[in-house]
Structures are given as C-alpha cells and as structure tokens.
Amino acid sequence: MKPEALLGLGSNLGDRLRNLRSGIAFLEAGGAVDSVRYSSLYASEPVECEGGEFLNAVVAVRALVSAKELLEAAGRAERNAGRTGTGGDARPLDVDILYYGDLVVREQGLTLPHPGRLERAFVLVPLGEVCGEVIDPETGRLIHQEVSRRAEKVGPPLRLVMGSQWLKGCRSGGVR
C-alpha cells in the first residue's frame, strides 16, 4: 500500500489559482501522486516572503514514489510553474511535503514532517480540514488538537476564498 502524503501548496505570483491547479496536475501527470482529498483555498498575507497575497491549500495524496523522489518532483513542479528564486522570493508555486505517512526523517535536504507545519495558520488550518484525525508523529497528538491549540496564535489571519472545488479540472476532479 502506498503511503499518504500531505502537501502544502502556495502561490503569490501570477495567476495563483492556475499555478496551484497546474502544480497538482504536474505531479499527477508525472506519476508522483494521485490526489485523494483537498482543503478549501485560503488567502493570507506573505510571511517572511516577497510579493503579494498568497493562496494556500493542503492536498492529501497517495504517494507513488519515495519521499525523496516526491521532493524532487515537487521541485520540478515549482520550476515548471516558473519559480526561479529561493527563500523569501515571491513564488508562482511552492510545494512542501508536510507529512509522508508517519515517516520521521532528518537528513540533508529532507526533513519530515515539515518543520513549519504547525507554525503557520495558512498550513495548519487547511491541514486540519484534510486530516484532522491523523496523529502527528512528533507530537503524538491529533492534527485537529494541534489546530485548536495553535491556529489563532500562528501568523496572520486567513481568509476563506473557496471550498475544495478549487481543484476541479485536475485529473483527480474531486475527493475519492
């Protein structure tokens, strides 16, 4: 059985909604993932980053490749969307692996779960929508417990933009 991975997506440059949709479609077409379910779409002000307002979401996927290969595929998706910078640059697409099953990894270039997953409302709130009953392998608590403990304390407020229908048009077409 393939592990479920949780991906955090963001875009604050260009056609943000199209960038997010294209990023998932790119990962699916490349054979890295099959989308399973996804959060609503949220807008937030950038944190430690150039550019305008972000659109953010979390997508649960069935990983069809290893964690390292998924990280490489995420980088290709970002570059395909036009991302050229690093760090605090504005970005047409940002794809972070938040979780890869219950895998805990601390290696050069790959840290799982993602170290910032519980520190930013734009990740934490949509994460709670998609996988609230999943246990965080580091804290031992359910994700929805982390959301209720942290969501109001972490980062700028979110604005709901659209429900989970934002991803319509990708191969997955919806929750399976």
C-alpha positions in Angstrom: 0.0 0.0 0.0 1.3 3.4 -0.9 1.7 6.0 1.9 -0.5 9.0 2.1 1.4 12.3 1.9 0.2 15.7 2.7 1.3 18.6 0.6 1.2 22.3 1.4 0.7 24.4 -1.6 1.1 28.2 -2.0 1.3 30.8 -4.7 1.7 34.6 -4.6 2.8 35.4 -8.1 1.0 35.4 -11.4 -2.3 33.5 -11.8 -2.2 32.0 -8.4 -5.2 29.7 -8.7 -4.0 28.3 -12.0 -0.5 27.8 -10.6 -1.9 25.7 -7.7 -4.0 23.6 -10.1 -1.2 23.2 -12.5 1.2 22.1 -9.8 -1.0 19.2 -8.7 -1.8 18.3 -12.3 2.0 18.2 -13.0 2.6 15.9 -10.0 -0.2 13.6 -11.1 0.8 13.5 -14.8 4.4 12.8 -13.8 3.3 9.7 -11.8 4.4 11.0 -8.4 1.0 11.2 -6.8 -2.7 10.5 -7.0 -4.8 13.2 -5.3 -7.2 11.9 -2.7 -8.7 14.9 -1.0 -8.0 18.6 -0.5 -8.8 21.5 1.7 -10.5 24.7 0.9 -8.5 27.5 -0.6 -7.3 30.3 1.7 -5.7 33.7 1.2 -3.1 35.1 3.6 -0.5 37.9 3.7 3.1 36.8 3.0 5.2 35.8 6.0 9.0 36.4 5.5 8.5 36.5 1.8 8.3 39.0 -1.0 5.2 39.5 -3.2 1.5 39.9 -2.6 -1.2 37.8 -1.0 -0.8 34.1 -1.0 -3.3 31.5 -2.0 -2.8 28.3 0.1 -4.2 24.8 0.4 -3.3 21.4 1.6 -3.7 18.3 -0.6 -3.7 14.7 0.6 -2.2 12.4 -2.0 -1.3 8.8 -2.4 2.4 8.9 -2.9 3.5 6.8 -5.9 7.2 7.5 -5.3 9.6 7.6 -2.3 9.8 10.7 -0.1 13.0 11.8 -1.8 11.5 11.3 -5.2 8.4 13.3 -4.2 10.6 16.1 -3.0 12.4 16.1 -6.4 9.1 16.0 -8.2 7.8 19.0 -6.1 10.9 20.9 -7.1 10.3 20.2 -10.8 6.6 21.3 -10.4 7.8 24.6 -8.9 10.3 25.2 -11.7 7.7 24.2 -14.3 5.4 26.9 -12.8 8.3 29.4 -13.2 9.9 29.5 -9.8 13.5 30.6 -10.0 14.3 32.1 -6.6 14.7 30.6 -3.2 14.0 31.6 0.3 12.0 34.8 0.6 11.3 35.4 -3.1 7.8 35.7 -4.4 6.8 32.4 -6.0 4.4 31.2 -8.6 4.3 27.9 -6.8 5.6 26.5 -3.5 5.1 22.8 -2.8 6.1 21.5 0.6 5.8 17.9 1.8 4.2 18.3 5.2 3.9 14.6 6.0 4.8 11.4 4.2 2.9 8.8 6.1 4.2 8.6 9.6 7.8 8.9 8.4 10.2 11.0 10.5 13.4 12.0 8.6 16.2 14.4 9.5 18.6 14.3 6.6 20.4 16.9 4.5 17.7 18.3 2.1 14.8 16.3 3.6 13.1 16.9 6.9 9.8 15.1 7.7 7.4 16.0 9.0 7.9 19.5 7.6 9.4 21.6 10.5 7.0 24.6 9.8 3.8 22.6 9.6 2.4 23.6 13.0 3.8 27.2 12.9 1.7 28.9 10.2 -2.1 29.3 10.1 -2.0 29.1 6.3 -0.8 25.5 6.7 -2.3 24.4 10.0 -6.0 25.4 9.2 -6.2 23.6 5.8 -4.2 20.7 7.3 -6.9 20.3 9.9 -9.6 20.2 7.2 -7.9 17.4 5.3 -6.5 15.2 8.0 -7.7 16.3 11.4 -7.8 12.7 12.7 -4.2 11.9 11.7 -1.7 11.7 14.5 1.3 13.9 14.2 4.3 11.5 14.5 6.4 14.0 16.5 3.8 15.5 19.0 1.7 12.3 19.3 -1.5 14.5 19.1 -4.2 14.5 16.5 -3.9 17.3 13.9 -7.3 18.7 15.0 -5.9 19.0 18.5 -2.9 21.0 17.1 -5.3 23.2 15.2 -7.3 24.1 18.2 -4.2 24.6 20.3 -2.3 26.8 17.8 -4.4 28.2 14.9 -5.2 31.6 16.5 -1.6 32.1 17.7 0.3 31.4 14.4 0.6 34.0 11.8 -1.7 36.4 10.1 -5.4 35.7 9.8 -6.7 33.6 6.9 -9.5 34.5 4.5 -11.5 31.6 3.0 -11.5 32.1 -0.8 -13.3 28.9 -2.0 -14.2 25.5 -0.8 -12.5 22.3 -2.0 -13.9 22.8 -5.5 -10.9 25.0 -6.4 -9.0 21.9 -7.7 -11.7 20.9 -10.2 -10.0 20.5 -13.6 -7.1 18.4 -12.4 -7.1 14.7 -13.2 -8.4 13.9 -9.7 -11.5 16.0 -10.2 -12.5 15.7 -6.6 -12.5 13.7 -3.4 -12.4 10.0 -3.9 
